[in-house]
Amino acid sequence: MSLKAAKEALLRKRYTEAIAILLEYCQDSPDPGTKEYIQAQMWLVSAYQRTGRADKAIAICEQLQENPDPQLQQWSRKSLVTLRAALEEAPDSGIKSNPDVASVVKSKPNRYRKGNVTLALATKFRLYYILAAFVTIMLVVGIIFGIHLWLIGLVSLVFTTGWLIAATISTIVLGTILFFMSPWIVEIAQKQYHRTQWVTLADLDEIAPEAVTVIEKFCELQNIDIPRLGLIEDRNPVAFIYGILPNSARIVVSRGLLQILDDDEIAAVYAYQLGRIRNLSFAIVTFATAPAQLIYLLHVWLSRLSFRARRAKNALRLIATIANGIYNFGNYIVLLATRTSSYLCDRTAAELTGNPNAMTRALTKIARGLVQQTQLGQPTSRLLESTRALGTCDYKTAIPIGMAFEILYAGQSEHNLYKVFLWELFNPWANWLEWHSTHALIGRRIKQLTSYVKQLGLTSEYDFPLILSEGRSLDRPKLHRNFRRDLLIQTAPYTGLSLGLGLSFTLFWLYNNWLPLSLSIVGLGLGIMFQGSLRYPSYRKVADTDLVGLLVDPYASTLCGQPVQIPGELLGYGRHDLQLGYTLKLEDQSGSIYLNYLPNLKTLYADPGQIIQQMEILAGESVLATGWFRRGEISAIDLSTLKPILENPKSKAKTLVSYHQLWNNVLSSAIVFLGLMVLAASSLF
């Protein structure tokens, strides 16, 4: 028997089978000191606990306490406290009823007895979507019209009525052409990144028969043709739709999505895409993202060319980076439409399947699959990047949820990992994060799906009513107080610039016309310096915690780092996307997290081989990471120090020191010095 089979049994909650596999593995293991043997023992503790045999789990933990590894000793102590408390707790023989569950005839506990139900959704969601769709269309048309005005300005100094009429007519013509050509543009662009295999309903029926039923019923009710179905051989869990007319829509899914979802969850994802046909958001998004797809295609082409080119590599990479930035900025045009339509599409998925819980599980499994496919030091998958607005959820904001559920499925933590939703539901920074997301945050979508569960009289997934109840007991004044503090940090450079500009206008009579520029630069530098002092607070209150404790903290900040200290194993490293440092991956007893490592200038550019050598030595070793944790799109730790836990005189491993504070101070000081130089130079003329 292998550990892989045991892990699969644990993930599927077949604990008795997992126990049998793990016991056989431990008996056959020749060396009880190996990492694999210890992992098997830890999984046995988890399996025994979940089957109600806390006594056997306690016996294993007591043996593990004798292991010399300090991390394992700490894990054993924490587990013993929980297990002994569970052993002493009196058994509850009563059967508790769920007040949210009504009597549903012939229905499973997690789904309704039939599909095509009608669910209530607040009117505001429909109004928000209608307004967002109108704004998106006007933005695209306005950009086309603005380009025409810019071109007219190049050839004529006077904007006559004739020019304006010509610009208006040309905008209408080009907008119409773009509207009908946008599916072709998206399809041509997608062919450059991957190959789409077009399949039939019969092919899909072999994989997901319920999805076929949902598609056929929807198309019959809407009196439209069956959408063209595509399959991409990619391990990233992706599903997206594009097209202009309902009769010519294309729904494409990846092999990775079909592999990680169950039949009812696949049906829910297809129903979500059908929801885009129902509210026509698929046409609006296709129309608005087509120009951005061309820009992203330019980015990909320049990136490939830079690898083959013998000259001007850096210039090509710079232009490719600029094109990627323009593409990301272009996604903001459709953010309102895609974000507001996600609530309507979730409702359609729940109505067509009669199974809102399936969509709930699909969202969390997709997030977990995204985490599993993320590779250290590798660029983001072009499939994910190019279909960000067209897909089911935003891969950028799904990572924290995916990390929590990866830990949950591994069964390596006793924390209530469902609390990871509290941050998205109640932290004010979640509003800021969602504003930059192509879709509503997963926690907020599940909250709405839970309301459909209640309407259908079903049992909700992930104890979500309890999570909502716990959220109401959070310290709201503290949440908003922390948010106001973070706003002060975020706006410090702009505040400094504004104060410098205002002071220059107050004292303009004392100097010359260069005073506003110089004092503005000085104010900007001082603002950045002040921002750094708050982003990286003192270590006098450093918290000794683990990854789970950080992920489920509803008070975690996006800007102000929380000083933390986490023991774990360094899994690997990779160069940062902007080539300004390195990204490291640390695994503790519960999961893994990324570390942002920023060396000093000398070692970063003059002697990078020394850094790589030290990281190679530390890879696979037990280390203690100290730094500042932030919860955002990617929950990560800005590293301060990384040192080996076991001091070995024969080993060449040394402590890695990161210089985030130093770089901030150097940058801010350089800006202040520049402002003073401008002020001094202006006095000579």
N, C-alpha and C positions, 0 to 999 in steps of 0.2 A: 504494500500500500504506500502511496505517496502523500506528501503534504498537500499537493495540488488537489487531490481528490478530497482530502479533509476540508480544505478551504472552500471548495465548491459545495460540500455538504453544509458547512456553516452558513454560507451565503444564502442557501435555499432553506435555512432554518430546520434542517434535518439533523437535530442535535444528537439523537441516539446513534444514527449512522456515523456521524463525525467522531463520537466518542470511541466507537469500535475501531475505526480506522486509525485514530491517534494512538490508542492503546497498543495496537499491533505494531505501529511504527516505532513507538518507544521501546517495545520489547525487542525488536529486531535491530535497534540502533546500537552500534558497537561502542560509541563514545558519547556518554551523557553530557559532555562538556561542549559539544558543538552548538553552533548558533541554531541549526535546524531542530535539534533536540529540545532546546530551551523554548523555541517558538511553538513546538508541538505541546509542551507542557502548559504554556500560557493559553493556547487555544483550548486545552482540556479544562482549564479553570473556567473559561468562559462558557463552554458547553455544559459542564456540570452545574454551574450556577443557573443557567437557563432551563435546566431540567429539574430544578429544585433539590439538587444534591450538594448543598453548600458544604456539608461535612467533608466530602471527597475533595472539593475545591480548596478548602482550608488546608488539608493535609499536603496538597501539592505546593501551595504558597509557603507553607512552613519549611518545606525542603528547599524551595527557591531562595529563601532568605539567607541560606548558608552559602549561596554563590558569591564569589568575590566581586562581581560586577556591581558597582554602586547604583546604576540605573535599575537593574533587575531587583535589587534590594528595596529600592524606593517603590517600585511598582508592586512588589509583594506586600509591603506594609500597607499601602493604600487599599489593595484588594482585600487584605485580611480585615480591615476595619469594616468594609462594606459587607463582606461575607458573614462575619460574626454578628453584625447587626441584623442581617436577614435570617440567620439561624435562630436568634433569640426572639424574633418577631413571632407573635402568636398567629397560627394559621387562621385564615378567614374562610369559613365554610359557607358563608352566605353568597348568593348569586346576585350581583349588582346589575341593575338594568340601566341602560343608556337612555336618558330622557329625550335625546334627540332622534331616537330611532322609533319610527312609527311601524305599524303593522303593514307589511307589504306582502301580498299573497304571491307565492311561488317565485320569490326573488331571492337571489343570493345576498349575503349580508353586506356586500360592497358594491352592488349594482342593482339597477331597477329591472323589473321583469320584462321590459320591452324598450325598444328605441323609439325615436321620433316623438319625444315628449316635448312639452312646452314649459320653459323655465322663465322666471321673472328676473329682469335685470333693471337696475335703476336707470331712469330716463337720462340722467346726466352723462352716462357712458356713451349713449347714442349721440347726444348733442355734442359732446367733446369730439367724437370721431367725425361727425359732419363738418364741424368747424375746422378740424385738423386737415381733413381732405381738401376743403376749399383753400386753406392757407397754403398747402403743399402745391396744388395746381397753380395758384397765383404766383408762388415763388419761382417755379420753373418758367412760367410765361414771362414773369418780370425779368428774370436773368437773360432770357433770349432777347427781350425788348431792350434791356440795358446794353447788351453787346451791340445791337444795331445802332443805338445812339452813340456808342463809343466809336464805331466805324464811321458814322456820319461826321463825328467831330474831327476825324482824321483828314477828311477830304473837304470839309466846309466849316467856315468860322461862324456861320449863321444858321440857326435851326429854323427853317421856314415851315410853313404849314404843309407844303408839299413833302418835305423830308419826313415830317411826323406821320403823314398818311402812308408814305412808302414804308416806313419802319413798322407801322401797325399792320399793314397788309402782309409784309414779309414775315413778321412774327407769327401771324395766324397761319400762314402757309407752312413755315418751317415747323411750328408747333404741331400741326396736323400730321406732317410727314414723320416727325419724331414719334408721335403717339403710335402710329401704325407700324413703324419700323422698329420700335423698342424691343419687342420680343425677339426679333431677328438679331438685334445688336447683343442682347443678353446671351442668346444661344451661341453666337459666334465667339463671344468672349469666353464663355464657359468651356468651349471646345479646346481652348488653349491651355487649360489647367487640368482637364480630366476628360475621360471618354464616357459618354452617357449611352447606356444600353437601353433601348426602348423595348418595353415588355407589354404583354397583354394581361387582361384580367385573369385569364387561365393560369399564366405564370405566377401572378400574385396570389392566386387562390391556393397554390401549393405551400406558400409561406405564411400568409395571413388571410385565412378565409373570411374572418369577420370584417376585415377592411373592404373586401370585395362586396360584401352585402351592403355595407354602409355607402359605398360609392354608387352602386346600382340604385339603391333606394333614393338617394339624394338627387341623382340625375333624372330619375323618373318623376320625382315631385317638382323639380325645377324645370322640367321639359328641356333639358340640354343634353348635348353629346357627352359621352364618357371622356374625361380629360386624358390627354396623352400621358402615359406613365413611364417614368425613367428610373434607371438604377445605375448608381455609380459604385465602382469597386474601390471603396475608401473606408478605412476603419473609423474615421470620425463620424459620430452620430449626427447626421444632417438630413433635414427634409425641407424643401422649399418649393415655391410655386411662382410661375411667371406667365405672362400673357396679357392680352388686351380684351378679348371677347370671351365670354363664358364657354362658348363652343370650341375654342381653340386653346384652352388653358393647358399648361404642362405641369405635372406634379412629379418631382424628382426626389428620391430618397437614396441614402447611402447603404452599403452593405453593413457598415458598422451599426447603424440604427436598427436594422432588422435583427441583428445578432444579439443586441442587449435588451430589446423590448419583447414582452409577451404579446400574444395575438391581440388581446383586447387593447393593449397600449398602442400597438401599431395602428389599429383601427381608429383610436382616438387622435393620433397624429395626422392621419389622412383626413379625418373629419375636421380637424383644425384648418387644414389647407382648403377644404371645401368651404369652410366658413369665410375664407377670403374671397371665394367666388361669390358667395351669397351677398356680402357687403361691398363687393367690387374693389376692395382695397388692393387686391392683386394687380389690377389694371393701373391704379394710381401709382403704386410702388414701382411697377415695371417701367412706366412712363418716366417717373422722376429719377430712377437710378440708371437708366440707359446711358446718359452721358458720363456718369461716374464710372460705369463699367469700362468704357473706352479709356478713361484716364488710368484705371487700375491695370488694364491691359498694357498701356504704355509703361507703367511702372514695372510690370513683369518682364516685358521685352527688354527694357534698359538694364534690369538686374541680370538677366541672362547674358546680355551683350557684354556687361562689365566683367564677367568671369572669363569670357573668351578673348576679350580685347587685350592687346599687348601694350597699348598706350591709352592714356586718358582714363584709366580705371577709376580713379577717385572722382573725376568729373562726371562720369557716367553714373556712379553710385550716388553722387550728390543730386543729380537731376532725377534719378529714380526715387530717392527719398522725398524730394519735393513733390513729385507726382503722387506718391503714396499719401503725403500730407494733404494734398488737394482732394484726393479720393475720400479720405476720412472726413474732411470738412464737408464734402458733398453729401455724405450720409446724413448730416444734420438737416438737410432739406426734407428728408422723409421721416425723421424721428417722431414727429407728432403723429403722423398718420399710422405708422407701424405700431407705435406704443399704445395708442388709444384703440386701435382695431384688435389688438391681442385679447382684450377682455371680451369683445364681441365674438371672436373666433373660438375662444375657450367655451363660451356658452353654446355655440353651435356644436362643438365637439361633444359636450355633455348632452345636448338635446338629441343628436343623431344616434349616439350610442346608448343613451340612458345610463351612462357610466362615468360620472365626473371623476371618480376615484382613479380611473385608468389614466386620464389626462394628468392628474396629480402625480401619479407614479412615473409617468413618462417624462415629465419635466425634470424630476430629481434624477432619474436614471440617465437622461441625456447629459445633465450637468456632471454626473459621476463619470460618464464615458468621455467627456471632454477632458477631465482631469487625467484619466488613464492614458489618453493619447498625447498629452502634453510632454514634449521631450526637451530636456534641459539643453540650452544653447542652440536650439533649432528655431528657425523663424516660424511664425504662425502659418498654419496650413492655408494655402491659397483657396481651397474650397471653403473653409470657414470665413476667411476674410472677404471673398467676393460675394458670398451669399448671406452676409450678416443681416442685411435689411430684409431679405427675401425669406428667411428661415423661420423656425419655430420659436427660438429664444436667442438672446444675445450671448454669444460665447464669452464676451468680456466680463459680464456681470454674473455669470453662472458659476464661476470657479469656486468662490467660498462655499456655496451650497454643495457643489460636487466634492470638495475636500471633506466636508463634514459627513456626507453619505458614503464616501469611500471608507472612512474610519468606521462608520456604523456597520457597513456590510462586512468589514473585516472582524468585527466583534472584539476589538481590542481596547475598548473604553467603557467605563461604567457610567459616564456622564450621560445626561439626557441630551443627545445631539440634536433633537428636534428644536432645541432652544436657539439654534443657529438662525431660525426665521425671525427671532425677536428683533435683531438689528434692522432687518429690512422693513419690518412692520412699524417700528416705533422710534428708531433713531432718526433725528432730523437730517443727518447726512445722507440717508437713503434717498431722500427727495432729490438731492444734488446728483447722486449717482444715477438715479433713474432718468433724470433730465438728459444725461449724456448716453443713455441706453436706447437701442433700437426697439426694445420690447419692455413691457412692464416687468418689474422685478419678480422673480419666481415666487418669493414668499407672498407677495401681494396677489399674484394670480391664484395661488393655492387658497388664499383666504376667500376669494370670490368663488372658486370651485367648491369650497367647503359649504358656502351658502346654498349651492345647488344640491349638495349632498343632503343638507337639512330639509330642503324642499321636497326631495324624493323619499325622505324618511330612511336614509341609509346610515351606516356607520362610517365616520370620516377616517381618513388615513392620517397617520403620524400624530394622533392625539391633538389635532389642531385646535379644537375648542378649548382644551386645557392650556395650550400655548397662548391663545388670545386672552384667556382669563389671567394668566400669569403676567402678560404684558400690561394689563390694566393696573397691576400693582407696582409697576416700575416707578422709580423716582423721576417724574416728568420734569420738575424744576432742574434737577441735575442734568438731564439730557439737554435741555435748552440752554442751560448755563455753559455746558461744555461746547455746544454749537456756537454760541456767541464768542467764546474764547477762540475757537478755531477760525471763525470769520475774521477776528482781529489778526490772527496769524496769516491768513490767506491774503488779506488786503494790505498788510503792512508795507510792501514795496510801493504800492500805488498811493497809499496814504503819505508815505515819505516824499514821493515825487510831487504830490499835490501841495504839501506843506512847503516844500522848497520853492515851488513855483509861486505860491502865494506870498511867501516871505520876500521873494525877489521883486514882486510888484510893490510891496510895501517900502522896500529900500532902493527902488530904482534910481532915485535922485542922488544916491550916494555913489553910484558907480556908472556902468555903461550898459550897452544893449546886450552884452554877453552874460549879464548877471542872471536872467531867468534860466538860460541853458545850464550854466554851471551849478547853480543852487538846486535845480531839478535833478541833475545827475548825483549830486551829493546826497540829496534826500532819498533818492532811489537806493543808493548804496547803504545808507543807514537803515532804511526799511528792510532790506534783505538781511542785514546783520541782525536786526531785531527779530526777524522771522526765524532765522536759524537758531537763535537762543531759546525760542519757544518750541520749535519743532524737535529739538534734541534736549529734553530736560535732564536734570541731574540724576545720577544713579544712587542718590541717598535712599530712594524708595524703590529700589529694584525689586521686581516680583519674580519669585521662583515658581514657575508655572509650567504648563505643557500646552501643546497645540490646541487641544480640545477646549481648555479653559479660555484661550484667546478667541477661538472661533465663536463660542456661545456667549461671549460678553456683549450685552446689548449697549454698553456705554463706550465701546471701542471707538476711537477717533480715526478720521481719515487723514488728518494733518498733524496733530500733536502726538508724537510717538510715545508709547507706553514703555518705560524701561523694563525689560524682561531678561530672564536668564533661563535657558533651556538646554538640558543635556540631551545628547542624541548621537547619531552616527552620520557622518558626512558621506552622502551618496555619490556626489559628483559636482561638476562645475561647468560653466559655459560663459562665453563672452557676452556682455550686455549688448542689447540691440543697438545702442548708440555708441558703442565702442568706448564708453567712459568708465568701465569697470567690469566686474564679473558677477554672475548670478550663480549662487551655490544652492544645493538642495540638502536639507537636513531632515533626518527621520528620527522622531522620538518614539516612545513606547506606544503612542496612539496613532500617529500619522506622519506626514511630511509637510514641509513648508520651505519657501524660497528665502534665501538670504541675499541682500544686496551688499556686495563687497566693493569698496572704493579705495584702492591703494593711494599712496602719495604720488606726486608727479614723476619723481625720479624712477621709481620702480615700475610705474604704469607704462611709460614710454621708453625710458632709457634701458631698463633691464627687466622686460616682462618674463623672461625665462626663469628668473628667480622665483617669481610669484607662482608660475605654473608648477615649478618643481615642488614648492611647499604644499600646494593644493593636492598634487599627486601623492605626496607622502601622507597627508591627512585623510585622503579618500579611504573610506572603509574603517576609519578609526573612531573610537568614542571620543567625542569632543564636547566642550561646553561653549555654547553660543550666547553672547551678551550683546544686546542691541535695543532698538526701538521698534515696537510692533505697530503697524497701521492696518486698518481694515478699509479696503477700497475695492476697486475692480479686481485687483490681485492682492490678496492678503499676504503680506511679506514683512520681513524684519530687516531694517537698515542696520547692518552689522557694526558693532564696535570692536569686539575682540572675539577670536575663535581659537581656543587653546585645547590641546589634548588633555583628557581627564587623567590618564595614566602616564605619569612621568617615567620615561624609559631613558636612562643615560646613553644607551647604545643607539637610540633612535635619533634621526636628524629632524624630527618634527619640531617646529617652532610655532609660537603663537602668531596668528595673523592679526594685524591691527588695521582697522578700517578708519578712514579719515573723512567722514561726512561733515563733521563740524569744522574741520580745518579747511576743506574745500569751500564751504559756505563763507567762512571768514576771509579766505583769500579773495574770493570773487567780490564780496561786498567791499573789502578794503581797496581792491583795484578800481572799483567803480567810484568810490569816494575820492581816491587819489586822482582819477581822471577828471572829476569835477573840479577839484582844486587846481589841477594843471590848467584847465580851461580858464578858470578865474585868474590865475597868475599870468597866463599868456595874454589875456585880453587887456591887462593893465599896462602892457608894454606898447600898445598901439593906440 
